[in-house]
Amino acid sequence: MTRTEKTLAEAIRGRRATPSFDGTPIPEADLRRILDAGLHAPSGYNMQPWRFIVVQSEEQKKRLRGASYNQAKVEEASAVIVACGDADGWRRDLDLMLEQGLAGGMPESYADQARSTVPNYLSSFTSDQMKTWLTKQVTLAFTSMLLMAEVMGYDTAPMEGFEQEKVHEVLRLPLSYWVVALLAVGHSKGSDKFDGGRFDMGHTVFGEEFGKRLK
Ligand SMILES: Cc1cc2nc3c(=O)[nH]c(=O)nc-3n(C[C@H](O)[C@H](O)[C@H](O)COP(=O)(O)O)c2cc1C
């Protein structure tokens, strides 16, 4: 099937949080391209602490819906990408990150320093600080996936309406995982969603310091 992709600018301005999906399956190649976009996001120290569970089967979507305040779009979407952060990821992945970095031209001196700064920094976190750090990293990958899906002509719905413990149970997640958000991907069903609009720049953007208008 030939398809014209949207530009990134079109995807950003035309995107809406989709209320309802038609449930058509998503081709595997498309899904992988969307996921790959997320995996290329930047992350602190390139530690890539994100983990994604892709839910596509009818029975598992139904169970995930039950963990998401019964939101119908969880079951209707072609795929739901459950975006998580792994608090222990860096412990296992530091060597791999450095190995890949060195292969790509990372200076030895940087690698030597990272071998101590990364564990020092991340092991000093409280549990809440770790959740904040993970949320920051995972959200960047999540947003890249969402925008790639929109560029490709899919409709998306980001979701924070879920219960952490229930999602853990349904997906059998390790204890070190922190669920950040759900991304429903598919094709919209029914009428277009209203555009809620956005506050103008004068409301949310300052120049040089708080309270000063951006010139
Ligand atoms: C992190 C995040 C979580 C959200 N969670 C939900 C959700 O659980 N259920 C829902 O119906 N909409 C959810 N939304 C959609 C927002 O309500 C929607 O993005 C907002 O109203 C603006 O509408 P628009 O995205 O169509 O412009 C979420 C959006 C974001 C960014």
The ligand as an SDF file (V2000), in Angstrom:
LIG
                    3D

 31 33  0  0  0  0  0  0  0  0999 V2000
    0.5040   12.0720   29.6570 C   0  0  0  0  0  0  0  0  0  0  0  0
   -0.9240   12.1280   29.1530 C   0  0  0  0  0  0  0  0  0  0  0  0
   -1.8670   11.3000   29.7100 C   0  0  0  0  0  0  0  0  0  0  0  0
   -3.1800   11.2930   29.2400 C   0  0  0  0  0  0  0  0  0  0  0  0
   -4.0600   10.3860   29.7480 N   0  0  0  0  0  0  0  0  0  0  0  0
   -5.2880   10.2790   29.2030 C   0  0  0  0  0  0  0  0  0  0  0  0
   -6.1680    9.2540   29.6210 C   0  0  0  0  0  0  0  0  0  0  0  0
   -5.8410    8.4050   30.4530 O   0  0  0  0  0  0  0  0  0  0  0  0
   -7.4000    9.2000   29.0510 N   0  0  0  0  0  0  0  0  0  0  0  0
   -7.7800   10.0890   28.0970 C   0  0  0  0  0  0  0  0  0  0  0  0
   -8.9180    9.9810   27.6120 O   0  0  0  0  0  0  0  0  0  0  0  0
   -6.9710   11.0710   27.6720 N   0  0  0  0  0  0  0  0  0  0  0  0
   -5.7250   11.1810   28.1930 C   0  0  0  0  0  0  0  0  0  0  0  0
   -4.8480   12.1440   27.7300 N   0  0  0  0  0  0  0  0  0  0  0  0
   -5.2620   13.0180   26.6230 C   0  0  0  0  0  0  0  0  0  0  0  0
   -5.4470   14.4790   27.0530 C   0  0  0  0  0  0  0  0  0  0  0  0
   -6.6560   14.6280   27.7280 O   0  0  0  0  0  0  0  0  0  0  0  0
   -5.3850   15.3500   25.7790 C   0  0  0  0  0  0  0  0  0  0  0  0
   -4.0960   15.2370   25.2240 O   0  0  0  0  0  0  0  0  0  0  0  0
   -5.6750   16.8170   26.0660 C   0  0  0  0  0  0  0  0  0  0  0  0
   -7.0000   16.9830   26.4910 O   0  0  0  0  0  0  0  0  0  0  0  0
   -5.4540   17.6990   24.8670 C   0  0  0  0  0  0  0  0  0  0  0  0
   -6.1810   17.2180   23.7580 O   0  0  0  0  0  0  0  0  0  0  0  0
   -5.4470   16.9370   22.3740 P   0  0  0  0  0  0  0  0  0  0  0  0
   -4.2890   16.0330   22.6820 O   0  0  0  0  0  0  0  0  0  0  0  0
   -6.4760   16.2490   21.5100 O   0  0  0  0  0  0  0  0  0  0  0  0
   -5.0390   18.2480   21.8390 O   0  0  0  0  0  0  0  0  0  0  0  0
   -3.5540   12.1710   28.2000 C   0  0  0  0  0  0  0  0  0  0  0  0
   -2.5820   13.0340   27.6750 C   0  0  0  0  0  0  0  0  0  0  0  0
   -1.2900   13.0050   28.1210 C   0  0  0  0  0  0  0  0  0  0  0  0
   -0.2590   13.9010   27.4890 C   0  0  0  0  0  0  0  0  0  0  0  0
  1  2  1  0
  2  3  1  0
  2 30  2  0
  3  4  2  0
  4  5  1  0
  4 28  1  0
  5  6  2  0
  6  7  1  0
  6 13  1  0
  7  8  2  0
  7  9  1  0
  9 10  1  0
 10 11  2  0
 10 12  1  0
 12 13  2  0
 13 14  1  0
 14 15  1  0
 14 28  1  0
 15 16  1  0
 16 17  1  0
 16 18  1  0
 18 19  1  0
 18 20  1  0
 20 21  1  0
 20 22  1  0
 22 23  1  0
 23 24  1  0
 24 25  2  0
 24 26  1  0
 24 27  1  0
 28 29  2  0
 29 30  1  0
 30 31  1  0
M  END
$$$$
